[in-house]
Amino acid sequence: MSNLLLVDGYNMIGAWPILIELKDQGDLAGAREQLLRDLTDFGHYRDWRVTVVFDAYTTTCDMTTETLISGIEVCYTAQFQTADTFIEQRSLALVRTGLKVWVATSDRAQQILVQSQGAHIFSADRLHREVTKAHREQQHHHHKPSASRKGRMLEDQLDPTVRDRLLRLREGL
């Protein structure tokens, strides 16, 4: 794998139609889960590493990073750290290692900064189009129905601790 995608999670939630709908219905946890499912599928299909960053600026906790069994990395920023700052720092460090880094955000100032560091960008709309295109291609290549879907859901692939944490977040605990 030579591509790594850094995604500003809440930026995508504020831009992708289905995620906006979930958020507007008061289901922010559901929007996060849907985003993670979509990006997991995209990463697997394109053979890219994916890191999704959620801004936890007002939290009192330290930054946490979780790697889901499906291979996607989810980062929650530390107190007083924005997702933008985290992404800018991580992007620069990864570009310096020789990885081809893509940053997904519609924040124009951040796009300019990470491009100047050597990263490539996806706007939220462009990433949504790419994810949708990959999904269509995947459906076309796997048109045969599977005998069993057990174990193929994101929920079935999550570490039990991560699954419990996501459920607690969804329930507002």
C-alpha positions in Angstrom: 0.0 0.0 0.0 1.5 3.3 -1.0 -1.5 5.6 -0.5 -2.7 6.9 2.9 -5.9 8.9 3.3 -6.4 11.3 6.2 -10.0 12.3 6.6 -11.5 15.1 8.7 -14.5 13.1 9.9 -16.8 15.9 11.0 -16.0 17.8 7.8 -17.4 14.8 5.8 -20.4 14.4 8.1 -21.2 18.1 7.3 -21.0 17.6 3.6 -22.2 14.1 2.5 -26.0 14.0 1.9 -26.7 10.7 3.9 -24.5 11.8 6.7 -26.1 15.3 6.9 -29.5 13.6 7.1 -28.4 11.3 9.9 -26.8 14.2 11.8 -29.9 16.4 11.3 -32.1 13.6 12.7 -29.9 13.7 15.9 -28.0 10.6 15.1 -24.4 11.8 15.0 -23.2 8.4 16.2 -25.0 6.8 13.3 -23.4 9.3 10.9 -19.9 8.5 12.3 -20.6 4.8 11.9 -21.8 5.1 8.3 -18.8 7.2 7.4 -16.5 4.6 8.9 -18.3 1.8 7.0 -18.0 3.7 3.7 -14.4 4.5 4.2 -13.5 1.0 5.3 -15.0 -0.4 2.1 -13.2 2.3 0.1 -9.9 1.6 1.7 -10.2 -2.1 1.2 -11.3 -1.8 -2.4 -8.6 0.7 -3.4 -6.0 -0.9 -1.1 -5.4 2.4 0.8 -4.7 2.9 4.4 -7.4 5.2 5.9 -7.2 7.3 9.1 -10.3 9.2 10.1 -9.9 12.1 12.6 -12.7 13.3 14.8 -12.3 16.6 16.5 -12.7 16.3 20.3 -11.4 19.8 21.1 -13.6 20.2 24.2 -12.9 16.9 25.7 -10.9 16.5 28.9 -9.2 13.3 27.6 -5.9 12.8 25.9 -5.9 11.9 22.3 -7.0 8.4 21.6 -6.3 6.2 18.5 -8.1 3.0 17.7 -7.4 0.7 14.9 -10.4 -1.2 13.9 -10.1 -4.9 12.9 -11.1 -3.9 9.4 -7.8 -1.8 9.2 -9.2 1.7 9.4 -7.6 3.9 12.1 -9.9 6.3 14.0 -8.3 9.1 16.0 -10.1 11.4 18.5 -8.0 14.5 19.1 -6.9 15.6 22.6 -8.3 18.5 24.5 -7.6 21.8 22.8 -6.3 20.0 19.6 -8.4 20.4 16.5 -8.7 17.8 13.8 -7.1 20.3 11.4 -4.0 20.6 13.5 -3.7 16.9 14.0 -4.1 16.2 10.2 -1.6 18.9 9.3 1.1 17.5 11.6 0.4 13.8 10.7 0.3 14.7 7.0 3.7 16.4 7.1 5.3 13.5 9.0 3.9 10.9 6.6 4.9 12.8 3.5 8.4 13.0 4.8 8.5 9.1 5.0 7.7 8.9 1.2 4.1 7.9 1.5 1.6 9.3 -1.0 -0.7 11.1 1.4 -4.2 12.3 0.5 -6.1 14.6 2.9 -9.9 14.8 2.7 -11.3 18.2 3.8 -13.2 21.1 2.3 -11.4 23.6 4.5 -9.6 25.6 1.8 -6.9 26.9 4.2 -6.0 23.4 5.2 -6.0 22.2 1.6 -3.5 24.9 0.7 -1.3 24.1 3.7 -1.2 20.3 3.2 -0.6 20.7 -0.5 2.4 23.0 0.3 3.7 20.1 2.4 3.4 17.7 -0.5 0.1 16.0 0.2 -2.8 15.6 -2.3 -6.3 16.7 -1.5 -9.9 15.5 -1.8 -12.7 17.9 -1.1 -15.5 16.4 0.8 -17.6 16.3 -2.5 -14.8 14.7 -4.5 -14.1 12.0 -1.8 -17.9 11.3 -1.7 -17.8 10.8 -5.5 -14.7 8.5 -5.3 -16.3 6.4 -2.5 -19.6 6.1 -4.5 -17.6 5.2 -7.6 -15.6 2.5 -5.8 -18.8 1.1 -4.3 -20.4 0.8 -7.7 -17.3 -0.9 -9.1 -17.2 -3.2 -6.2 -20.9 -4.1 -6.7 -20.3 -4.7 -10.4 -17.4 -7.1 -9.7 -19.2 -8.9 -6.9 -22.6 -9.2 -8.4 -23.2 -12.8 -7.2 -25.1 -12.9 -3.9 -23.2 -14.4 -1.1 -24.6 -17.5 0.7 -24.0 -15.9 4.1 -23.4 -12.3 5.2 -22.4 -13.4 8.8 -19.1 -11.9 9.7 -19.1 -9.4 6.8 -20.6 -6.5 8.6 -18.4 -3.8 10.1 -19.9 -4.5 13.5 -18.8 -8.2 13.3 -15.2 -7.1 12.5 -14.8 -4.6 15.3 -12.8 -5.3 18.4 -15.4 -5.8 21.3 -13.9 -2.9 23.2 -14.2 -0.5 20.2 -17.7 -1.8 19.5 -18.7 -1.1 23.1 -17.2 2.4 23.0 -19.0 3.2 19.7 -22.3 2.0 21.2 -21.8 4.2 24.3 -21.0 7.2 22.1 -24.2 6.4 20.1 -26.2 6.3 23.3 -24.7 9.5 24.5 -22.8 8.0 27.4 
